[in-house]
Amino acid sequence: RISDELSGNTPEEDDTQEYYKWVEKRMLGAPSEETIRNFTLYRPRHVVRFLNISKIRCGLHKKISETTFNQIKRQYSLECWNEITEELALSYTPKELELIKEWLTGMSWQTNFDKMKEKAVHLWRETPDASKLLARFDDLMRDLYQAGVIGNYRKEAGKGRPTHRWYFRGDETLLKNQDIQIHRIFQTVLSTIHPDSLR
């Protein structure tokens, strides 16, 4: 059903009924299929991972629910981060990947390009490996965007829901002049903080 909606096809009523036998209708304040798609970067393999972890960790639950999701969130976040790290390993050394994770850890989940670069300069200006990363900062931001780790976030005054831009939704370019967000599936493993806590 999730794949059908993603492709624009309307699932048969029997599929819908079958889906709701196993998954609650709403999770985290939204329709559950929307929540699952958003937390899986629209990637089928992440959906499979989500379902497998749910089965292993919460097999006695009658349905996948918000409670189930909260119970598996840390393990799911870690496994997704490990997969992204494997993808980035094609372009970055193990030491550079450690530095990238250290840099993202503890960051506000909603931030902007200048603040992210400021933290990078503060952390990376002293050592040769880090200096090389700093010289490639624009490339790094592009790679993180294409991997789904970061995206754009915009909330206009007077409008309810914010606008999200993600590479996996077809938005090919990260907009440096808009706020940047760390994707929710990585916020647990990276111990991100809420932007309001910085005020």
Residue, then its C-alpha position, 0 to 999 in steps of 0.5 A: r500500500i505504501s508503494d502504491e501511494l508513492s507511485g500514484n496508484t490507488p490501492e484496492e479496498d481489500d489492500t487498505q483493509e489488510y494494511y490496517k489489520w497490521v498498522e494503526k491508521r495514525m502515527l506521530g500525528a499523521p496518517s501512518e503510511e505518510t509517517i512510514r514513508n517519511f521515516t524511511l526516506y521513500r526507500p523500499r529497503h528502509v521500509v523492509r528494515f522498519l518492518n523487520i525491526s518491528k517484527i523482531r522487537c515488538g512481535l507480540h504487539k497486535k499492530i505497528s503503532e506509535t508505541t512500537f515505533n518509539q520502541i524501535k526508533r534508536q535501533y532503526s536510526l542506528e542501522c540507517w546511519n550505518e547504511i548511509t555511512e557505507e554509502l559515504a565511504l566511497s568518498y570519505t575515509p573512516k577518519e573523515l566519517e568519524l569527524i562528520k558524525e562528531w560534527l553533526t552530533g548534538m547539533s540543532w535538528q533545524t539550523n542553517f548553512d552558516k551555522m553548520k559551517e561555523k561549527a565545522v570551522h570550530l571543530w576542524r581547523e586544527t588537524p590535517d584530516a579535518s582541514k581537508l574536510l573543511a576545504r570540501f565543505d560544499d561537496l560534503m553538504r551536497d553529499l549529505y543532501q543526496a544521502g537524505v541526511i539533510g534537507n531544506y525546511r521552511k515555515e512561513a508566518g501564518k501558514g500551518r505546515p512547513t515546507h520540506r525539500w528532500y533529494f529523495r522527493g525529487d528536489e535535486t539541489l540543497l538551497k543554502n539560503q533556506d533553513i536546513q534540517i537533519h532528517r528525523i530518522f537520524q536525530t536519535v543516533l546523532s542526539t540532535i536538539h530542538p532549536d527552541s532549546l537554544r533560545 
